Amino acid sequence: MFGASEALSTVLGRALARPLLSLTLVFPAAGFLAGMTAPAAAQSGTQIVAARAWPAPDYTRITLESQEQLKYTVLTLKDPERLAVDLEDIEVTPALTALPEKIGSSDPYIKSMRIGRPKPGVLRLVFDLKSEIKPQVFTLAPIGDYGHRLVIDVYPLEPPDPLLVFLDKLQSQGEDGAAPSTPGSASRAPAVRPAPARPDAARLIIVVLDPGHGGEDPGALGRRGTHEKNVTLAIAQKLKARIDKEPNMRAVLTRDSDYYLPLQTRVEKAQRVRADLFVSIHADAFIRPHARGASVFALSEKGATSAAASWLANRENAADLIGGVNLQGKDRYLKMTLADLSLTAQINDSLKAGRAVLAELGGINDLHKSDVEQAGFAVLKAPDIPSILVETAFISNPDEELRLRSPAYQNKVAEAIFNGIKRYFAKNPPLARDRIAQLQ
Protein backbone atom coordinates (compact mmCIF):
# COMPACT_ATOMS: atom_id res chain seq x y z
CA MET A 1 0.00 0.00 0.00
CA PHE A 2 1.25 3.47 -0.89
CA GLY A 3 0.99 6.31 1.62
CA ALA A 4 -1.07 9.36 0.73
CA SER A 5 1.99 11.43 -0.20
CA GLU A 6 3.44 8.60 -2.37
CA ALA A 7 0.13 8.18 -4.19
CA LEU A 8 -0.04 11.90 -4.83
CA SER A 9 3.52 11.93 -6.22
CA THR A 10 2.68 9.06 -8.57
CA VAL A 11 -0.36 10.83 -9.98
CA LEU A 12 1.58 14.08 -10.36
CA GLY A 13 4.36 12.28 -12.22
CA ARG A 14 1.89 10.89 -14.73
CA ALA A 15 0.18 14.27 -15.09
CA LEU A 16 3.42 16.12 -15.79
CA ALA A 17 4.03 13.91 -18.82
CA ARG A 18 0.82 15.16 -20.44
CA PRO A 19 0.46 18.21 -22.73
CA LEU A 20 -0.32 21.57 -21.05
CA LEU A 21 -3.98 21.68 -22.03
CA SER A 22 -4.71 18.36 -20.43
CA LEU A 23 -3.29 19.61 -17.15
CA THR A 24 -6.43 21.65 -16.56
CA LEU A 25 -8.00 18.50 -15.19
CA VAL A 26 -5.47 16.84 -13.00
CA PHE A 27 -8.01 15.91 -10.35
CA PRO A 28 -11.75 16.11 -10.10
CA ALA A 29 -12.62 17.91 -6.87
CA ALA A 30 -13.47 14.74 -4.93
CA GLY A 31 -10.47 12.77 -6.19
CA PHE A 32 -8.14 15.62 -5.41
CA LEU A 33 -9.37 15.87 -1.87
CA ALA A 34 -8.77 12.16 -1.36
CA GLY A 35 -5.15 12.63 -2.42
CA MET A 36 -4.53 15.47 0.02
CA THR A 37 -4.64 13.45 3.18
CA ALA A 38 -0.96 13.83 4.02
CA PRO A 39 -0.21 14.90 7.61
CA ALA A 40 -0.55 18.61 8.29
CA ALA A 41 3.15 18.79 9.17
CA ALA A 42 4.00 17.90 5.56
CA GLN A 43 2.10 20.91 4.22
CA SER A 44 3.52 24.40 3.97
CA GLY A 45 2.61 27.62 2.19
CA THR A 46 0.14 30.44 2.26
CA GLN A 47 -3.26 29.57 3.67
CA ILE A 48 -6.56 30.49 2.04
CA VAL A 49 -8.64 31.52 5.03
CA ALA A 50 -11.86 32.25 3.10
CA ALA A 51 -13.18 31.65 -0.41
CA ARG A 52 -16.37 33.30 -1.68
CA ALA A 53 -18.41 33.23 -4.89
CA TRP A 54 -20.71 36.08 -6.00
CA PRO A 55 -22.69 35.22 -9.17
CA ALA A 56 -24.58 38.10 -10.78
CA PRO A 57 -26.04 39.12 -14.17
CA ASP A 58 -23.20 41.61 -14.68
CA TYR A 59 -20.34 39.29 -13.76
CA THR A 60 -19.30 36.50 -11.41
CA ARG A 61 -16.70 37.23 -8.74
CA ILE A 62 -14.53 34.67 -6.96
CA THR A 63 -12.59 35.96 -3.95
CA LEU A 64 -9.74 34.18 -2.19
CA GLU A 65 -8.68 35.70 1.12
CA SER A 66 -5.31 34.94 2.65
CA GLN A 67 -2.88 36.13 5.30
CA GLU A 68 -0.24 36.98 2.70
CA GLN A 69 -0.42 38.30 -0.84
CA LEU A 70 -0.92 35.48 -3.33
CA LYS A 71 1.32 34.84 -6.33
CA TYR A 72 -0.70 33.82 -9.38
CA THR A 73 -0.68 33.22 -13.13
CA VAL A 74 -3.76 33.34 -15.36
CA LEU A 75 -4.41 31.06 -18.35
CA THR A 76 -7.38 31.11 -20.72
CA LEU A 77 -7.94 27.82 -22.53
CA LYS A 78 -10.13 26.94 -25.53
CA ASP A 79 -12.16 23.97 -26.77
CA PRO A 80 -13.84 23.94 -24.34
CA GLU A 81 -13.71 27.39 -22.77
CA ARG A 82 -11.84 27.38 -19.46
CA LEU A 83 -10.14 29.82 -17.15
CA ALA A 84 -7.19 28.55 -15.11
CA VAL A 85 -5.52 30.37 -12.24
CA ASP A 86 -2.26 28.94 -10.94
CA LEU A 87 -1.38 29.72 -7.32
CA GLU A 88 2.14 29.32 -6.00
CA ASP A 89 3.06 27.90 -2.60
CA ILE A 90 -0.51 27.42 -1.42
CA GLU A 91 -1.53 25.21 1.46
CA VAL A 92 -4.75 23.33 0.81
CA THR A 93 -7.34 24.35 3.39
CA PRO A 94 -11.01 23.48 3.93
CA ALA A 95 -11.97 26.99 2.79
CA LEU A 96 -10.36 26.35 -0.59
CA THR A 97 -11.59 22.79 -1.11
CA ALA A 98 -15.16 23.90 -0.35
CA LEU A 99 -15.11 26.49 -3.15
CA PRO A 100 -16.27 24.20 -6.01
CA GLU A 101 -19.50 23.52 -4.12
CA LYS A 102 -20.24 27.27 -4.09
CA ILE A 103 -20.47 27.39 -7.89
CA GLY A 104 -24.18 26.89 -8.49
CA SER A 105 -25.82 25.66 -11.68
CA SER A 106 -27.55 29.02 -12.05
CA ASP A 107 -24.25 30.90 -12.32
CA PRO A 108 -24.48 32.86 -15.62
CA TYR A 109 -20.87 32.31 -16.65
CA ILE A 110 -19.22 29.46 -14.74
CA LYS A 111 -20.35 25.88 -15.31
CA SER A 112 -18.19 24.20 -12.67
CA MET A 113 -14.83 24.38 -10.95
CA ARG A 114 -12.02 21.90 -10.32
CA ILE A 115 -8.76 21.96 -8.36
CA GLY A 116 -5.51 20.23 -9.30
CA ARG A 117 -1.71 20.33 -9.20
CA PRO A 118 -0.06 20.63 -12.65
CA LYS A 119 3.37 20.57 -10.99
CA PRO A 120 4.82 20.57 -7.48
CA GLY A 121 4.36 23.84 -5.64
CA VAL A 122 1.55 25.03 -7.93
CA LEU A 123 -2.15 24.67 -7.28
CA ARG A 124 -4.44 25.19 -10.27
CA LEU A 125 -8.05 26.39 -10.10
CA VAL A 126 -9.90 25.50 -13.28
CA PHE A 127 -13.21 27.18 -14.09
CA ASP A 128 -15.27 25.45 -16.78
CA LEU A 129 -17.14 28.24 -18.57
CA LYS A 130 -20.54 28.45 -20.22
CA SER A 131 -19.27 30.84 -22.91
CA GLU A 132 -16.24 32.88 -23.88
CA ILE A 133 -15.39 35.40 -21.19
CA LYS A 134 -13.20 38.42 -20.44
CA PRO A 135 -11.51 37.80 -17.09
CA GLN A 136 -9.99 40.32 -14.71
CA VAL A 137 -7.73 38.99 -11.96
CA PHE A 138 -6.15 41.32 -9.42
CA THR A 139 -5.13 41.60 -5.78
CA LEU A 140 -6.46 43.83 -3.01
CA ALA A 141 -4.52 44.99 0.01
CA PRO A 142 -5.93 44.36 3.50
CA ILE A 143 -8.72 46.72 4.52
CA GLY A 144 -11.31 46.64 7.28
CA ASP A 145 -11.95 43.08 8.36
CA TYR A 146 -10.36 41.63 5.22
CA GLY A 147 -6.84 40.33 4.77
CA HIS A 148 -5.12 40.05 1.40
CA ARG A 149 -7.56 39.18 -1.38
CA LEU A 150 -7.16 37.71 -4.84
CA VAL A 151 -10.17 38.64 -6.96
CA ILE A 152 -11.19 36.66 -10.05
CA ASP A 153 -13.85 38.54 -12.01
CA VAL A 154 -15.50 36.65 -14.88
CA TYR A 155 -17.09 39.11 -17.32
CA PRO A 156 -18.93 38.22 -20.53
CA LEU A 157 -17.40 39.41 -23.80
CA GLU A 158 -20.47 41.58 -24.35
CA PRO A 159 -21.69 43.05 -21.06
CA PRO A 160 -25.46 43.23 -20.52
CA ASP A 161 -26.79 46.56 -21.75
CA PRO A 162 -28.96 48.10 -18.99
CA LEU A 163 -31.09 49.84 -21.58
CA LEU A 164 -31.86 46.69 -23.58
CA VAL A 165 -32.54 44.78 -20.37
CA PHE A 166 -34.98 47.49 -19.36
CA LEU A 167 -36.68 47.48 -22.78
CA ASP A 168 -36.97 43.70 -22.74
CA LYS A 169 -38.69 43.85 -19.36
CA LEU A 170 -41.13 46.44 -20.67
CA GLN A 171 -41.90 44.21 -23.62
CA SER A 172 -42.37 41.10 -21.50
CA GLN A 173 -44.74 43.00 -19.22
CA GLY A 174 -46.81 44.24 -22.16
CA GLU A 175 -46.44 47.87 -21.16
CA ASP A 176 -48.94 50.48 -22.31
CA GLY A 177 -47.92 54.00 -23.19
CA ALA A 178 -45.22 55.41 -25.41
CA ALA A 179 -42.50 52.87 -24.72
CA PRO A 180 -38.89 54.02 -24.98
CA SER A 181 -36.91 52.99 -28.02
CA THR A 182 -33.34 53.28 -29.11
CA PRO A 183 -31.71 53.43 -32.56
CA GLY A 184 -30.56 50.06 -33.84
CA SER A 185 -32.65 48.02 -31.39
CA ALA A 186 -35.98 47.89 -33.20
CA SER A 187 -35.99 44.11 -33.17
CA ARG A 188 -35.77 44.06 -29.39
CA ALA A 189 -37.81 47.13 -28.52
CA PRO A 190 -41.46 46.70 -27.51
CA ALA A 191 -44.18 47.58 -29.95
CA VAL A 192 -45.31 51.17 -29.47
CA ARG A 193 -48.97 51.46 -28.69
CA PRO A 194 -51.00 54.67 -28.78
CA ALA A 195 -50.34 56.77 -25.72
CA PRO A 196 -53.14 56.95 -23.15
CA ALA A 197 -55.17 60.14 -23.03
CA ARG A 198 -53.71 61.15 -19.66
CA PRO A 199 -51.03 63.77 -20.38
CA ASP A 200 -48.87 62.69 -17.43
CA ALA A 201 -48.51 59.25 -19.00
CA ALA A 202 -47.13 60.62 -22.26
CA ARG A 203 -43.80 59.03 -21.48
CA LEU A 204 -42.30 56.91 -18.77
CA ILE A 205 -40.54 58.55 -15.85
CA ILE A 206 -37.51 56.37 -15.14
CA VAL A 207 -36.15 56.20 -11.58
CA VAL A 208 -32.91 54.30 -10.95
CA LEU A 209 -32.73 52.82 -7.47
CA ASP A 210 -29.29 52.00 -6.13
CA PRO A 211 -29.16 49.62 -3.13
CA GLY A 212 -25.91 50.58 -1.44
CA HIS A 213 -23.03 48.14 -0.93
CA GLY A 214 -23.39 44.40 -1.73
CA GLY A 215 -21.24 41.31 -2.16
CA GLU A 216 -17.77 41.76 -0.68
CA ASP A 217 -18.89 45.06 0.82
CA PRO A 218 -21.50 44.41 3.55
CA GLY A 219 -21.77 48.08 4.47
CA ALA A 220 -22.46 48.95 8.08
CA LEU A 221 -23.13 46.21 10.62
CA GLY A 222 -25.75 46.46 13.36
CA ARG A 223 -25.27 45.06 16.84
CA ARG A 224 -27.70 42.24 16.05
CA GLY A 225 -25.70 41.27 12.98
CA THR A 226 -27.84 43.11 10.42
CA HIS A 227 -25.91 43.91 7.24
CA GLU A 228 -26.65 47.23 5.59
CA LYS A 229 -26.40 45.66 2.12
CA ASN A 230 -29.39 43.40 2.86
CA VAL A 231 -31.54 46.20 4.26
CA THR A 232 -30.86 48.49 1.31
CA LEU A 233 -31.73 45.77 -1.21
CA ALA A 234 -34.97 44.91 0.59
CA ILE A 235 -36.09 48.55 0.69
CA ALA A 236 -35.09 49.15 -2.94
CA GLN A 237 -37.05 46.10 -4.12
CA LYS A 238 -40.14 47.26 -2.25
CA LEU A 239 -39.75 50.77 -3.63
CA LYS A 240 -39.36 49.44 -7.17
CA ALA A 241 -42.56 47.42 -6.83
CA ARG A 242 -44.41 50.57 -5.66
CA ILE A 243 -43.04 52.74 -8.47
CA ASP A 244 -43.84 50.13 -11.11
CA LYS A 245 -47.52 50.27 -10.15
CA GLU A 246 -47.71 53.83 -11.47
CA PRO A 247 -48.85 53.96 -15.13
CA ASN A 248 -46.22 56.53 -16.10
CA MET A 249 -43.28 55.47 -13.90
CA ARG A 250 -40.84 52.59 -13.92
CA ALA A 251 -37.89 51.78 -11.66
CA VAL A 252 -34.56 50.18 -12.51
CA LEU A 253 -32.33 48.56 -9.87
CA THR A 254 -28.58 48.90 -10.18
CA ARG A 255 -28.31 45.49 -8.49
CA ASP A 256 -31.07 42.98 -7.77
CA SER A 257 -29.13 40.50 -5.63
CA ASP A 258 -26.12 40.27 -3.34
CA TYR A 259 -23.08 41.38 -5.36
CA TYR A 260 -20.89 44.45 -5.52
CA LEU A 261 -20.97 47.12 -8.21
CA PRO A 262 -18.30 49.84 -8.41
CA LEU A 263 -19.59 53.33 -7.75
CA GLN A 264 -18.83 54.42 -11.29
CA THR A 265 -20.77 51.47 -12.73
CA ARG A 266 -23.84 52.46 -10.72
CA VAL A 267 -23.68 55.95 -12.21
CA GLU A 268 -23.12 54.60 -15.72
CA LYS A 269 -26.16 52.34 -15.46
CA ALA A 270 -28.33 55.34 -14.61
CA GLN A 271 -26.89 57.29 -17.53
CA ARG A 272 -27.37 54.39 -19.92
CA VAL A 273 -31.11 54.13 -19.25
CA ARG A 274 -31.40 57.95 -19.27
CA ALA A 275 -32.82 58.09 -15.76
CA ASP A 276 -34.91 61.05 -14.66
CA LEU A 277 -33.84 60.53 -11.04
CA PHE A 278 -31.17 58.49 -9.23
CA VAL A 279 -31.80 57.39 -5.63
CA SER A 280 -29.04 55.65 -3.68
CA ILE A 281 -30.39 53.87 -0.58
CA HIS A 282 -28.36 53.35 2.59
CA ALA A 283 -28.68 52.62 6.32
CA ASP A 284 -25.39 53.71 7.72
CA ALA A 285 -23.63 53.61 11.07
CA PHE A 286 -22.03 56.29 13.18
CA ILE A 287 -19.32 56.21 15.82
CA ARG A 288 -21.92 56.88 18.54
CA PRO A 289 -24.79 54.36 18.86
CA HIS A 290 -27.33 56.98 19.95
CA ALA A 291 -27.23 58.71 16.52
CA ARG A 292 -30.65 58.28 14.93
CA GLY A 293 -32.98 59.51 12.24
CA ALA A 294 -33.21 59.73 8.46
CA SER A 295 -31.08 61.96 6.26
CA VAL A 296 -30.95 62.92 2.59
CA PHE A 297 -27.84 64.07 0.75
CA ALA A 298 -27.05 65.73 -2.56
CA LEU A 299 -23.75 66.44 -4.28
CA SER A 300 -21.67 69.47 -3.41
CA GLU A 301 -19.32 71.43 -5.65
CA LYS A 302 -17.61 73.32 -2.84
CA GLY A 303 -17.24 70.89 0.02
CA ALA A 304 -19.48 69.31 2.62
CA THR A 305 -22.14 71.25 4.50
CA SER A 306 -21.07 69.65 7.78
CA ALA A 307 -18.28 67.57 9.26
CA ALA A 308 -20.69 64.62 9.58
CA ALA A 309 -21.63 64.88 5.89
CA SER A 310 -17.94 64.92 4.92
CA TRP A 311 -17.25 61.90 7.15
CA LEU A 312 -20.14 59.99 5.62
CA ALA A 313 -19.13 60.82 2.04
CA ASN A 314 -15.59 59.60 2.71
CA ARG A 315 -16.99 56.41 4.20
CA GLU A 316 -19.31 55.76 1.26
CA ASN A 317 -16.62 56.59 -1.29
CA ALA A 318 -14.38 53.99 0.33
CA ALA A 319 -16.87 51.29 -0.70
CA ASP A 320 -14.85 50.62 -3.85
CA LEU A 321 -11.83 49.74 -1.73
CA ILE A 322 -13.87 47.35 0.41
CA GLY A 323 -16.07 45.96 -2.36
CA GLY A 324 -13.01 45.47 -4.53
CA VAL A 325 -12.38 47.42 -7.73
CA ASN A 326 -9.58 46.77 -10.19
CA LEU A 327 -7.60 50.01 -10.14
CA GLN A 328 -4.73 48.82 -12.32
CA GLY A 329 -4.19 51.42 -15.03
CA LYS A 330 -7.54 53.08 -14.33
CA ASP A 331 -8.80 56.23 -12.74
CA ARG A 332 -11.32 55.11 -10.15
CA TYR A 333 -13.46 58.18 -10.82
CA LEU A 334 -12.96 58.31 -14.58
CA LYS A 335 -15.67 60.50 -16.16
CA MET A 336 -16.98 61.33 -12.69
CA THR A 337 -15.83 64.92 -12.60
CA LEU A 338 -17.20 68.18 -11.32
CA ALA A 339 -16.09 70.04 -14.42
CA ASP A 340 -19.31 69.55 -16.36
CA LEU A 341 -21.15 72.83 -16.79
CA SER A 342 -24.54 71.19 -16.26
CA LEU A 343 -23.63 70.06 -12.75
CA THR A 344 -24.97 73.20 -11.09
CA ALA A 345 -28.41 72.53 -12.55
CA GLN A 346 -28.16 68.89 -11.48
CA ILE A 347 -27.41 69.89 -7.90
CA ASN A 348 -30.32 72.33 -7.81
CA ASP A 349 -32.72 69.65 -9.05
CA SER A 350 -31.20 67.15 -6.62
CA LEU A 351 -31.85 69.48 -3.71
CA LYS A 352 -35.48 69.83 -4.77
CA ALA A 353 -35.92 66.06 -4.95
CA GLY A 354 -34.07 65.60 -1.67
CA ARG A 355 -36.30 68.08 0.18
CA ALA A 356 -39.43 66.32 -1.09
CA VAL A 357 -38.17 62.90 0.04
CA LEU A 358 -36.91 64.24 3.37
CA ALA A 359 -40.31 65.77 4.16
CA GLU A 360 -41.99 62.39 3.63
CA LEU A 361 -39.41 60.50 5.69
CA GLY A 362 -40.06 62.93 8.54
CA GLY A 363 -43.57 61.51 8.74
CA ILE A 364 -42.38 58.01 9.66
CA ASN A 365 -39.14 58.64 11.55
CA ASP A 366 -37.12 61.31 13.28
CA LEU A 367 -34.90 63.36 10.99
CA HIS A 368 -31.21 63.40 11.76
CA LYS A 369 -30.97 66.73 9.93
CA SER A 370 -33.91 68.95 9.03
CA ASP A 371 -32.51 69.92 5.63
CA VAL A 372 -30.78 68.19 2.76
CA GLU A 373 -27.03 68.03 3.32
CA GLN A 374 -24.33 68.08 0.68
CA ALA A 375 -20.94 66.41 0.24
CA GLY A 376 -18.74 64.91 -2.45
CA PHE A 377 -20.45 61.53 -2.86
CA ALA A 378 -18.94 59.75 -5.88
CA VAL A 379 -22.16 57.88 -6.60
CA LEU A 380 -24.06 61.16 -7.07
CA LYS A 381 -21.79 62.54 -9.79
CA ALA A 382 -23.89 61.97 -12.91
CA PRO A 383 -23.88 65.50 -14.35
CA ASP A 384 -27.15 65.07 -16.23
CA ILE A 385 -29.31 63.23 -13.65
CA PRO A 386 -30.74 64.62 -10.39
CA SER A 387 -29.24 62.33 -7.74
CA ILE A 388 -29.85 61.89 -4.02
CA LEU A 389 -28.54 59.56 -1.33
CA VAL A 390 -31.04 58.51 1.34
CA GLU A 391 -29.88 57.35 4.74
CA THR A 392 -33.05 55.61 5.87
CA ALA A 393 -31.91 55.26 9.51
CA PHE A 394 -28.84 54.41 11.57
CA ILE A 395 -28.25 50.68 11.64
CA SER A 396 -25.79 51.34 14.48
CA ASN A 397 -28.67 52.47 16.69
CA PRO A 398 -30.16 49.33 18.32
CA ASP A 399 -33.73 50.65 18.15
CA GLU A 400 -33.46 51.70 14.52
CA GLU A 401 -31.75 48.44 13.61
CA LEU A 402 -34.78 46.56 14.89
CA ARG A 403 -37.06 48.71 12.75
CA LEU A 404 -34.88 48.32 9.67
CA ARG A 405 -35.10 44.53 10.03
CA SER A 406 -38.91 44.69 9.89
CA PRO A 407 -40.53 44.19 6.45
CA ALA A 408 -43.42 46.37 7.63
CA TYR A 409 -41.08 49.25 8.39
CA GLN A 410 -39.18 48.67 5.15
CA ASN A 411 -42.51 49.13 3.36
CA LYS A 412 -43.09 52.39 5.25
CA VAL A 413 -39.69 53.68 4.18
CA ALA A 414 -40.32 52.66 0.57
CA GLU A 415 -43.72 54.36 0.59
CA ALA A 416 -42.27 57.55 2.06
CA ILE A 417 -39.52 57.73 -0.56
CA PHE A 418 -42.08 57.03 -3.28
CA ASN A 419 -44.35 59.82 -2.08
CA GLY A 420 -41.39 62.17 -2.05
CA ILE A 421 -40.48 61.19 -5.60
CA LYS A 422 -44.05 61.79 -6.76
CA ARG A 423 -44.11 65.16 -5.01
CA TYR A 424 -40.88 66.16 -6.76
CA PHE A 425 -42.09 65.20 -10.24
CA ALA A 426 -45.45 66.88 -9.68
CA LYS A 427 -43.65 70.19 -9.24
CA ASN A 428 -40.79 69.43 -11.62
CA PRO A 429 -42.14 67.36 -14.53
CA PRO A 430 -39.48 65.77 -16.72
CA LEU A 431 -38.82 66.99 -20.22
CA ALA A 432 -41.56 66.16 -22.67
CA ARG A 433 -39.14 64.66 -25.18
CA ASP A 434 -38.18 61.02 -24.78
CA ARG A 435 -34.48 61.18 -23.96
CA ILE A 436 -34.03 57.43 -24.34
CA ALA A 437 -34.88 57.67 -28.04
CA GLN A 438 -32.00 60.10 -28.49
CA LEU A 439 -29.27 57.70 -27.41
CA GLN A 440 -26.33 57.76 -29.76
URCOR-V984258 format. One record per pair of residues at least 4 apart in sequence whose C-alpha atoms are under 6 Angstrom apart, sorted by sequence separation. I is the first residue (numbers start at 1). J is the second residue. D is the distance in whole Angstrom. If there is no record, write none. Layout:
I & J & D
I & J & D
This chain:
2 & 6 & 6
27 & 31 & 6
28 & 32 & 6
56 & 60 & 6
77 & 81 & 6
94 & 98 & 6
142 & 146 & 5
164 & 168 & 6
185 & 189 & 6
213 & 217 & 5
214 & 218 & 6
222 & 226 & 5
268 & 272 & 6
313 & 317 & 6
319 & 323 & 6
320 & 324 & 6
346 & 350 & 6
350 & 354 & 6
354 & 358 & 6
362 & 366 & 6
397 & 401 & 6
424 & 428 & 6
425 & 429 & 5
2 & 7 & 6
27 & 32 & 5
55 & 60 & 4
77 & 82 & 5
117 & 122 & 6
142 & 147 & 4
170 & 175 & 6
221 & 226 & 6
270 & 275 & 5
304 & 309 & 6
320 & 325 & 6
362 & 367 & 6
54 & 60 & 6
76 & 82 & 6
117 & 123 & 5
142 & 148 & 5
213 & 219 & 6
221 & 227 & 5
244 & 250 & 5
304 & 310 & 5
395 & 401 & 5
403 & 409 & 6
54 & 61 & 5
76 & 83 & 5
116 & 123 & 6
117 & 124 & 6
141 & 148 & 5
243 & 250 & 6
380 & 387 & 5
53 & 61 & 6
75 & 83 & 6
116 & 124 & 5
140 & 148 & 6
181 & 189 & 6
220 & 228 & 5
53 & 62 & 5
75 & 84 & 5
115 & 124 & 6
140 & 149 & 5
218 & 227 & 6
219 & 228 & 5
52 & 62 & 6
74 & 84 & 6
115 & 125 & 5
139 & 149 & 6
219 & 229 & 6
52 & 63 & 5
74 & 85 & 5
139 & 150 & 4
218 & 229 & 5
240 & 251 & 5
51 & 63 & 6
73 & 85 & 6
114 & 126 & 5
138 & 150 & 6
139 & 151 & 6
254 & 266 & 6
51 & 64 & 5
73 & 86 & 5
100 & 113 & 5
113 & 126 & 6
138 & 151 & 5
179 & 192 & 6
72 & 86 & 5
113 & 127 & 5
137 & 151 & 6
178 & 192 & 6
50 & 65 & 5
72 & 87 & 5
112 & 127 & 6
113 & 128 & 6
137 & 152 & 5
214 & 229 & 5
49 & 65 & 6
71 & 87 & 6
112 & 128 & 5
213 & 229 & 5
48 & 65 & 6
49 & 66 & 5
71 & 88 & 6
111 & 128 & 5
136 & 153 & 5
178 & 195 & 5
48 & 66 & 5
110 & 128 & 6
111 & 129 & 5
135 & 153 & 6
177 & 195 & 4
47 & 66 & 6
110 & 129 & 5
111 & 130 & 6
135 & 154 & 5
171 & 190 & 5
177 & 196 & 6
109 & 129 & 6
110 & 130 & 6
135 & 155 & 6
109 & 130 & 5
134 & 155 & 5
211 & 232 & 5
133 & 155 & 6
134 & 156 & 6
167 & 189 & 6
211 & 233 & 5
133 & 156 & 5
134 & 157 & 5
133 & 157 & 5
178 & 203 & 6
211 & 236 & 6
8 & 35 & 6
89 & 121 & 5
4 & 37 & 6
5 & 38 & 6
88 & 121 & 6
4 & 38 & 6
88 & 122 & 5
87 & 122 & 6
87 & 123 & 5
350 & 386 & 5
86 & 123 & 6
349 & 386 & 6
350 & 387 & 5
86 & 124 & 4
85 & 124 & 6
85 & 125 & 5
343 & 383 & 5
346 & 386 & 5
84 & 125 & 6
84 & 126 & 4
83 & 126 & 6
206 & 249 & 6
208 & 251 & 6
209 & 252 & 6
210 & 253 & 6
215 & 258 & 5
45 & 89 & 5
46 & 90 & 5
47 & 91 & 5
51 & 95 & 6
83 & 127 & 5
204 & 248 & 5
205 & 249 & 5
206 & 250 & 5
207 & 251 & 5
208 & 252 & 5
209 & 253 & 5
210 & 254 & 5
214 & 258 & 5
215 & 259 & 4
45 & 90 & 5
46 & 91 & 6
50 & 95 & 5
82 & 127 & 6
204 & 249 & 5
206 & 251 & 6
208 & 253 & 6
214 & 259 & 5
215 & 260 & 5
336 & 381 & 6
45 & 91 & 5
82 & 128 & 5
214 & 260 & 5
44 & 91 & 6
82 & 129 & 5
201 & 248 & 5
81 & 129 & 5
232 & 281 & 6
232 & 282 & 6
55 & 107 & 6
298 & 350 & 6
228 & 283 & 6
361 & 416 & 5
360 & 416 & 5
262 & 320 & 6
296 & 354 & 6
357 & 417 & 5
360 & 420 & 6
208 & 270 & 6
260 & 323 & 6
357 & 420 & 4
220 & 284 & 6
313 & 377 & 5
356 & 420 & 5
220 & 285 & 6
310 & 375 & 6
309 & 375 & 6
207 & 275 & 6
305 & 373 & 6
356 & 424 & 6
206 & 275 & 5
207 & 276 & 6
210 & 279 & 6
212 & 281 & 6
305 & 374 & 5
206 & 276 & 5
207 & 277 & 5
208 & 278 & 5
209 & 279 & 5
210 & 280 & 4
211 & 281 & 5
212 & 282 & 5
304 & 374 & 5
207 & 278 & 6
209 & 280 & 6
210 & 281 & 6
304 & 375 & 4
353 & 424 & 5
303 & 375 & 6
293 & 366 & 5
294 & 367 & 5
295 & 368 & 6
293 & 367 & 4
294 & 368 & 5
300 & 374 & 5
293 & 368 & 4
297 & 372 & 5
299 & 374 & 5
300 & 375 & 5
296 & 372 & 5
297 & 373 & 5
298 & 374 & 5
299 & 375 & 5
300 & 376 & 6
297 & 374 & 5
299 & 376 & 6
69 & 148 & 5
67 & 147 & 6
68 & 148 & 6
66 & 147 & 6
67 & 148 & 6
299 & 380 & 6
66 & 148 & 5
65 & 148 & 6
65 & 149 & 4
29 & 114 & 5
64 & 149 & 6
28 & 114 & 6
29 & 115 & 6
64 & 150 & 5
63 & 150 & 6
63 & 151 & 5
27 & 116 & 5
62 & 151 & 6
26 & 116 & 5
62 & 152 & 5
298 & 388 & 5
61 & 152 & 6
297 & 388 & 6
61 & 153 & 5
297 & 389 & 5
60 & 153 & 6
296 & 389 & 6
60 & 154 & 5
296 & 390 & 5
23 & 118 & 6
59 & 154 & 6
59 & 155 & 5
295 & 391 & 5
294 & 391 & 6
294 & 392 & 5
294 & 393 & 5
293 & 393 & 5
292 & 394 & 5
217 & 322 & 6
217 & 323 & 4
216 & 323 & 5
289 & 396 & 5
290 & 397 & 6
277 & 385 & 6
279 & 387 & 6
282 & 390 & 6
283 & 391 & 5
289 & 397 & 5
277 & 386 & 5
278 & 387 & 5
279 & 388 & 5
280 & 389 & 5
281 & 390 & 5
282 & 391 & 5
283 & 392 & 5
285 & 394 & 5
163 & 273 & 5
277 & 387 & 6
279 & 389 & 6
283 & 393 & 5
284 & 394 & 5
285 & 395 & 6
283 & 394 & 6
284 & 395 & 6
285 & 396 & 5
283 & 395 & 6
263 & 379 & 5
274 & 436 & 6
222 & 395 & 5
222 & 396 & 5
235 & 410 & 5
239 & 414 & 5
235 & 414 & 6
54 & 259 & 6
182 & 437 & 5
180 & 436 & 6
181 & 437 & 5
